[in-house]
């Protein structure tokens, strides 16, 4: 993993995106809820003063949204 990627995302972003797409949450409620969950996690991190982790979490959420713009990530909400 490139150090710039680690600094931006805190992880291997491609592995992270694959993990989200393979998760039970993604399969059961959809990508929109996965992104919303990341945003909530970032809020909680900021509330506890961990702005660096919050920034990385926001970047991960943005990476998923950018993939959705390219039809590589489904934001469909499955609440039925």
Secondary structure by P-SEA (a helix, b strand, c coil): ccaaaaaacccaaaaaaaaaaaccccccccaaaaaaaaaaaaaaaaaacaaaaaaaaaaaaaaaaaaaaacccccccccc
